[in-house]
Structure formats: structure tokens, C-alpha cells
């Protein structure tokens, strides 16, 4: 991409610091384009988790949101993990307070807990197995049909998974504000304007959006579908940061961000938490090795158990 002179200076300094500190920069697809372009690896939650588990880097810089950096720390307890901005939170993780979830689990002791990775480290400790949007179907189908399951924290994804698996999982009532913001009427109007376009959606989206989608999948699956499908245009119902990578990989295709409710400033749905990270903050956290993700050893040990179970099952 084209950088301003100040951005060019930042990129050069980031690359110098990265080499000097033997650091690894991981970035989620929802990060701003300039961070995606400088990262060593860009991916969705599952791919980033695997990369974090495999790295021999001495310093992990996680350009994403807080629960992702926590996951990297849990998988690398002896390494330093930093996040450009501690305010990079997650509305979905916030919708599942650990104390409330503990009570919910204790009220259903005969249920096995399958928890979406978009949750806090404390909630992971209360889980039997973690899943991502990439492997959720595989994880859930690994359990016998008669095994009672709790799925948390995303109720929209839970409803989708119940439909796909024929189960009746008990669902925690949490949600992502970004994926709940899509406007069905505006999407259908877009489809009318672009009848050749296929609607592709993330399973965190609400049921009416998923019902009109031609394909439903994780960010990585949406990217793969767009690459493999013969269609030349797509209406994309997930955080619009993914469009940067889509356009890079498929410059000949057209990607239209799905519009959000009451959105008069932008044609897309944007995660404000993801966007608090900037090149300058990335440079600063590499330089200062702060803010560092720190977790009690007991939390890391207990949270690692369901993560390892995920890797075993997927």
C-alpha cells in the first residue's frame, strides 16, 4: 500500500525493532490495512492461535484484541506478549462475565461446556473445550448426540450451530455488537443493485442475515470461498477489515461491505476495538515492550486445558 512519509518512517522503525528483539507480529484480519501489511502473519482466531503455539520468537506482538493476546500468553507462558493498546477489548467477551458464567455452568452440572474462543481467560478456565468459528462444527460433532452441551458466549453462532448439527445446545445470551449491526433491508437492497453478487456472512451475524447468505463461515473460510468460487462479486457480512486481504488476493473481484444499521458515515460495519491499534502504537509497544499481557499462573494453567483439547479435536 502507499504510505505517507511518517508511516514509512514508522514501518522502517518497526522492522528494525522486530529484527533486533526477535519479535513476531501477529495480526487479525480486522486490523487496519497498514498493520496487516507489516505483520509476519495475518489470520483468524484459529490460525493465530496455532501460530502463537508454534512460534519460537522471544517477543509476541499481538495486533488484535485483548482476548487474542491473552490466548497467545496462555499458549506461551514463558514468553512476553504485548498488545498495542489495552483498550482493544471485545464486546462479545464482555457479554460473558466470568462470575455469571460460573453460576450458569454450576446450574447445569450435567452439561459439557463448549466455549467460543472470543472470551476472557477466566471464562476459558470454566470451559471443557474451546472452539473457533473455523472448527466449531467439528468440535461439537465430536461429542455423542446424547451429550448435553452448553455453548457460549455467542447466541447467534449457537443458534446457527444448533441448526447445522441438529442439536439443542443450551446457549449463553451474548453477542458481538459488530455482527449484530447489519441491516437486512439494506443488504437486500444491495443485492437487488448487484444481483450477480453472492452474500457471504460470518456465523456471529443474526439469523435473518444468515438466512439470506449464500455462504456462511469464519473469516478464513469467507476468504477461501471468495477465492474458489466463480463469482466475481461478493457482499461481505463481517467486519470490513477482511476486505483488505480479499482485495489484495483477488484484485479482479469486487467486494462490497454489508451495510450496518443507522450507518450514515460509512457503508460498512467496523469494530472500534480492533481499530484502536495503530502503526504508532505498534511501534511503541515493540520499543517499550509494553503494555504486557500478564495472567496468574493458575489461570494460564486452567485455561490451557480446554485450548489443548481444541487442538486435539481439530
C-alpha positions in Angstrom: 0.0 0.0 0.0 1.0 3.6 -0.4 2.4 5.1 2.9 2.8 8.7 3.9 6.4 9.8 4.8 5.6 9.5 8.5 4.1 6.0 8.0 7.2 5.0 6.0 9.4 6.0 8.9 7.2 4.0 11.3 7.4 0.9 9.1 11.1 1.1 8.9 11.5 1.5 12.7 9.0 -1.4 13.4 11.0 -3.6 11.1 14.3 -2.6 12.8 12.9 -3.2 16.3 11.3 -6.5 15.2 14.6 -7.8 14.0 16.6 -6.6 17.0 14.2 -8.1 19.5 13.5 -11.3 17.6 9.8 -10.4 17.7 6.8 -11.9 15.9 3.9 -9.7 14.9 0.5 -11.4 14.6 -2.4 -9.5 13.2 -6.1 -10.3 12.8 -7.9 -9.8 9.5 -9.9 -7.0 11.1 -6.9 -4.8 11.8 -6.2 -1.6 9.8 -4.6 -2.3 6.4 -1.2 -0.9 7.3 -0.9 -3.2 10.3 -2.0 -6.2 8.3 0.7 -5.4 5.7 3.6 -5.2 8.2 2.6 -8.3 10.2 4.5 -11.5 10.0 1.3 -13.5 9.9 -2.3 -12.4 9.3 -5.2 -14.8 10.1 -8.4 -15.6 12.0 -8.6 -16.8 15.6 -7.7 -20.4 14.9 -4.8 -19.7 12.7 -3.4 -17.1 15.0 -3.7 -19.5 18.0 -1.8 -22.1 16.1 0.9 -19.6 15.1 1.2 -18.4 18.7 1.6 -22.0 19.9 4.3 -22.8 17.3 6.5 -19.7 17.5 10.0 -19.6 18.9 10.0 -15.8 18.9 11.1 -14.2 22.2 8.5 -11.4 21.9 5.0 -11.8 20.5 3.3 -8.6 19.4 -0.4 -9.3 19.1 -2.2 -6.8 16.9 -5.8 -7.8 17.7 -8.0 -7.6 20.7 -7.3 -8.4 24.4 -8.7 -12.0 24.5 -6.5 -12.9 21.5 -3.4 -11.6 23.2 -4.4 -13.5 26.4 -4.7 -16.7 24.3 -1.2 -16.2 23.0 0.1 -15.7 26.5 -1.7 -18.9 27.7 0.0 -20.8 24.9 3.4 -19.2 25.6 3.5 -18.7 29.4 7.3 -18.2 29.4 7.3 -15.6 26.6 6.5 -11.9 26.7 3.2 -11.0 24.9 2.4 -7.3 24.2 -0.7 -5.6 22.8 -0.5 -2.2 21.2 -3.5 -0.9 23.2 -5.1 -2.5 26.2 -8.3 -0.7 25.3 -8.6 -3.2 22.4 -11.4 -5.2 24.0 -14.3 -7.2 22.7 -18.0 -6.7 23.1 -18.6 -10.4 22.8 -16.1 -11.3 25.5 -17.6 -8.5 27.7 -21.0 -10.0 27.3 -20.0 -13.1 29.3 -18.8 -12.0 32.8 -16.9 -14.9 34.5 -18.8 -14.8 37.8 -22.1 -15.0 36.0 -20.9 -17.7 33.7 -19.6 -19.8 36.6 -23.1 -19.7 38.2 -24.7 -20.6 34.8 -22.4 -23.6 34.5 -23.0 -24.7 38.1 -26.7 -24.7 37.4 -26.3 -27.3 34.7 -23.7 -29.8 36.0 -24.6 -32.5 33.5 -23.6 -30.3 30.5 -20.3 -30.2 28.8 -19.1 -26.6 28.1 -18.0 -25.7 24.6 -16.8 -22.1 24.6 -16.1 -19.9 21.6 -12.5 -18.5 21.8 -13.9 -14.9 21.9 -14.0 -14.9 25.7 -11.8 -14.0 28.7 -9.1 -16.2 30.1 -11.3 -16.7 33.2 -14.2 -18.0 31.1 -11.8 -20.4 29.4 -11.0 -21.9 32.7 -14.7 -22.7 33.2 -14.8 -24.5 29.8 -14.3 -28.1 28.8 -13.2 -27.3 25.2 -12.6 -24.1 23.2 -13.7 -23.7 19.6 -13.3 -21.1 16.9 -15.7 -20.3 14.1 -13.4 -22.4 11.8 -13.7 -25.6 13.9 -16.9 -25.2 15.9 -18.9 -27.7 13.8 -16.0 -30.3 14.1 -15.7 -29.8 17.8 -19.4 -30.1 18.5 -19.8 -33.1 16.3 -17.1 -34.9 18.2 -19.5 -35.3 21.1 -22.2 -38.0 21.2 -25.6 -36.8 20.3 -27.0 -37.5 23.7 -24.3 -35.4 25.5 -25.8 -32.2 26.8 -23.8 -29.2 25.8 -23.6 -25.5 26.8 -22.4 -23.2 24.0 -21.1 -19.7 25.0 -20.9 -16.8 24.6 -22.3 -16.1 21.2 -26.0 -16.8 20.9 -26.2 -16.1 17.2 -23.4 -18.6 16.4 -25.0 -21.0 18.9 -28.3 -20.9 17.0 -26.5 -21.5 13.7 -24.6 -24.4 15.2 -27.8 -25.9 16.6 -29.4 -25.7 13.2 -26.4 -27.2 11.4 -25.8 -30.1 13.9 -29.4 -30.9 14.8 -28.7 -30.3 18.5 -30.4 -28.4 21.2 -27.4 -26.9 23.0 -28.0 -24.6 25.9 -27.0 -21.1 24.8 -25.4 -18.2 26.7 -27.0 -15.0 25.6 -24.0 -13.0 24.4 -23.3 -11.3 21.1 -20.8 -9.2 19.0 -22.1 -5.6 18.5 -20.5 -5.5 15.1 -22.1 -8.6 13.7 -25.5 -7.6 15.2 -25.4 -4.3 13.4 -26.0 -5.5 9.9 -29.1 -4.1 8.3 -31.1 -6.8 6.4 -33.1 -4.4 4.4 -30.0 -2.5 3.2 -28.3 -5.8 2.4 -31.3 -6.9 0.3 -31.3 -3.6 -1.5 -27.6 -4.0 -2.2 -28.4 -7.5 -3.6 -31.0 -6.0 -5.8 -28.5 -3.5 -7.2 -25.9 -6.2 -7.6 -27.9 -9.4 -8.4 -24.8 -11.2 -9.5 -23.1 -10.7 -6.1 -23.1 -13.6 -3.6 -23.8 -12.7 0.1 -21.2 -14.3 2.4 -21.6 -14.0 6.2 -19.8 -14.8 9.5 -21.9 -17.0 11.8 -21.8 -14.4 14.5 -24.3 -12.5 12.4 -28.0 -12.6 13.3 -30.2 -15.4 12.0 -32.1 -13.2 9.3 -28.7 -12.3 7.8 -27.6 -15.9 7.8 -30.8 -17.0 6.1 -30.1 -14.9 3.0 -26.4 -15.7 2.8 -25.1 -17.9 0.0 -22.2 -19.0 2.2 -21.6 -18.9 6.0 -18.1 -19.3 7.5 -15.2 -18.0 9.6 -13.1 -15.1 8.3 -10.7 -17.6 6.8 -13.5 -19.6 5.3 -15.0 -16.5 3.7 -11.7 -15.6 2.2 -11.2 -19.1 0.9 -14.8 -19.3 -0.6 -14.2 -16.0 -2.4 -11.0 -17.3 -3.9 -12.5 -20.6 -5.0 -16.0 -19.5 -6.1 -16.5 -18.5 -9.7 -18.5 -15.4 -8.8 -16.8 -12.1 -9.4 -18.6 -10.0 -6.7 -19.5 -10.5 -3.1 -21.5 -8.7 -0.4 -19.4 -9.4 2.8 -21.2 -9.5 6.1 -18.4 -9.4 8.6 -16.1 -6.7 10.0 -14.9 -4.9 6.9 -11.2 -5.2 7.7 -11.3 -8.5 5.9 -11.9 -6.7 2.6 -8.3 -5.5 2.5 -6.9 -9.0 2.3 -9.7 -10.1 -0.1 -8.9 -7.3 -2.5 -5.1 -8.0 -2.2 -5.6 -11.6 -3.1 -8.3 -11.1 -5.7 -7.9 -7.7 -7.3 -10.0 -8.7 -10.2 -13.1 -9.3 -8.0 -15.5 -6.9 -6.3 -16.1 -6.9 -2.6 -18.9 -4.8 -1.1 -19.1 -4.4 2.7 -22.5 -5.2 4.1 -24.1 -2.0 5.5 -24.9 -1.5 9.1 -28.0 -0.1 10.8 -28.2 3.7 11.0 -24.8 3.9 9.3 -24.6 7.3 7.6 -20.8 7.8 7.7 -19.6 4.5 6.2 -21.0 1.8 4.1 -19.7 -0.9 6.4 -19.7 -2.4 9.9 -16.5 -1.6 11.8 -15.1 -2.9 15.1 -14.0 0.2 17.1 -12.0 -2.1 19.4 -10.0 -3.6 16.6 -9.3 -0.2 15.1 -7.7 1.3 18.3 -4.4 -0.3 17.3 -2.3 1.9 15.1 1.2 1.8 13.5 2.4 4.3 16.1 1.1 2.2 19.0 2.6 -0.9 17.4 6.0 0.8 17.2 5.7 1.9 20.8 4.8 -1.5 22.2 7.7 -3.1 20.3 10.1 -0.4 21.5 8.9 -0.4 25.2 7.7 -4.0 25.3 4.6 -2.6 27.0 1.7 -3.0 27.6 2.4 -6.6 28.6 -0.2 -9.3 28.9 0.1 -10.7 32.4 -2.1 -13.5 33.9 -1.9 -15.5 37.1 -0.2 -18.9 36.6 -3.3 -20.7 37.9 -5.4 -19.0 35.3 -3.0 -19.8 32.5 -2.7 -23.5 33.5 -6.5 -24.0 33.7 -7.2 -22.0 30.5 -4.6 -24.1 28.6 -6.5 -27.3 29.3 -9.6 -26.5 27.0 -7.3 -24.9 24.4 -5.2 -28.1 24.2 -8.4 -30.1 23.9 -9.4 -27.9 20.9 -6.1 -28.7 19.2 -6.6 -32.4 19.9 -10.1 -32.5 18.4 -9.3 -30.3 15.4 
